[in-house]
Amino acid sequence: MSEKESPVEGPDYRVLVIDDHPLLATAVSMELQARGNVACQIVHTGEEALAMYVAADLSETAADAFDLVLSDMDLDEAPGSQAMSGIDVTRKLLEYDGDAKVVILTASHDRGHIVQANKAGAVGYITKDSIGDGQSLTTSVLRALRGERVYTAEIASVLIADSHGESAGPNLTDRELQVLQLIAQGLQFKEIASKLLLSTHTVRDYARSLFAKLDVNDRAGAVAVGFQTGLLT
């Protein structure tokens, strides 16, 4: 990489946002800029992203370089080019810059996508329905910028199963996995409700749902299958 001039005072980080939905990309950028002092640049295709990342990296001004790339999974096709996915972008960026940080932000819960993104070198995989509000997204992005890997419990369970050479286990939601983990610690439903600030009725509903997904009838069966599938460690 080329030597750069010292950065001038400005945003703490620069993030390249790749999403073919302009309104969503703008909303994400505004949240990161407002809550995290992050300067964002938006592009809509993988080709644009690669060209902009390289140009910024080769700039003589250090402040132009991107600290992180936040990419959707499914991207528009650039004119005259074959469409690239977020996984393709991740691979190509890391081929160019082995220190590049890429986080996938997508609506996809597809297990194949999750595993492929991780193997391509992405440092995080965030589903759009898990971010709730802008603060949780900003927190995840800032964690990734600090060098952490950012996965929800659901995504982590898929990757754990894959790393063990197993087929991915049942697709529990983050809340169902929390309930399962607390069941495994020996807590009763009333205690779990108190810990998670939920009603006992709601906790029972989560338990019934996770029991069905694990194909078990009771707490002991749920814990056993949890360990067998890598949901519990």
HURASUL-V272863 format. One record per backbone hydrogen bond with DSSP energy under -1.0 kcal/mol. NH is the residue of the N-H (numbers start at 1). CO is the residue of the C=O. E is the energy in kcal/mol with one decimal. If there is no record, write none. Layout:
<<NH/CO/E> <NH/CO/E>>
This chain:
<<5/60/-3.2> <12/37/-1.7> <13/37/-1.0> <15/39/-2.8> <16/68/-2.4> <17/41/-3.0> <18/70/-2.9> <19/43/-2.0> <25/21/-2.7> <26/22/-2.5> <27/23/-2.3> <28/24/-2.8> <29/25/-2.3> <30/26/-2.6> <31/27/-2.1> <32/28/-2.3> <33/29/-2.5> <34/30/-2.4> <35/31/-2.8> <36/32/-1.8> <38/32/-1.2> <39/13/-2.8> <41/15/-2.1> <43/17/-2.5> <49/45/-1.9> <50/46/-2.5> <51/47/-2.2> <52/48/-2.5> <53/49/-2.6> <54/50/-2.3> <55/51/-2.2> <56/52/-2.4> <57/53/-2.2> <58/54/-2.1> <62/5/-1.3> <64/61/-2.0> <65/62/-1.3> <67/14/-2.9> <68/14/-1.2> <69/101/-2.6> <70/16/-2.8> <71/103/-2.4> <72/18/-2.5> <76/44/-1.2> <81/78/-2.4> <86/73/-2.4> <89/85/-2.3> <90/86/-2.2> <91/87/-2.3> <92/88/-2.5> <93/89/-2.7> <94/90/-2.2> <95/91/-1.7> <96/92/-1.7> <97/93/-3.4> <100/97/-2.0> <103/69/-2.9> <104/124/-2.4> <105/71/-2.8> <106/126/-2.3> <114/110/-2.1> <115/111/-2.4> <116/112/-2.6> <117/113/-2.7> <118/114/-1.8> <119/115/-2.4> <120/116/-2.1> <122/117/-2.3> <123/102/-2.7> <125/150/-2.0> <126/104/-3.6> <128/106/-2.7> <130/127/-2.1> <133/131/-1.9> <137/133/-1.3> <138/134/-2.7> <139/135/-2.7> <140/136/-2.0> <141/137/-2.6> <142/138/-2.7> <143/139/-2.1> <144/140/-2.2> <145/141/-2.3> <146/142/-1.4> <147/144/-1.5> <148/143/-2.4> <150/123/-2.0> <156/152/-2.7> <157/153/-2.1> <158/154/-1.3> <159/155/-2.0> <160/156/-2.6> <161/157/-2.0> <162/158/-2.1> <163/159/-2.5> <164/160/-1.4> <165/162/-1.6> <166/161/-2.6> <172/170/-1.6> <177/173/-2.4> <178/174/-2.1> <179/175/-2.4> <180/176/-2.5> <181/177/-2.6> <182/178/-2.0> <183/179/-2.4> <184/180/-2.4> <186/183/-2.0> <187/182/-2.0> <192/188/-2.6> <193/189/-2.6> <194/190/-1.9> <195/191/-2.1> <196/192/-2.5> <198/193/-2.6> <203/199/-2.0> <204/200/-2.3> <205/201/-1.9> <206/202/-2.2> <207/203/-2.5> <208/204/-2.8> <209/205/-2.2> <210/206/-2.6> <211/207/-2.7> <212/208/-2.0> <213/209/-2.1> <214/210/-2.2> <216/211/-2.4> <222/218/-2.0> <223/219/-2.4> <224/220/-2.2> <225/221/-2.5> <226/222/-2.3> <227/223/-2.0> <228/224/-2.0> <229/225/-2.3> <231/226/-1.3> <232/226/-2.2>>
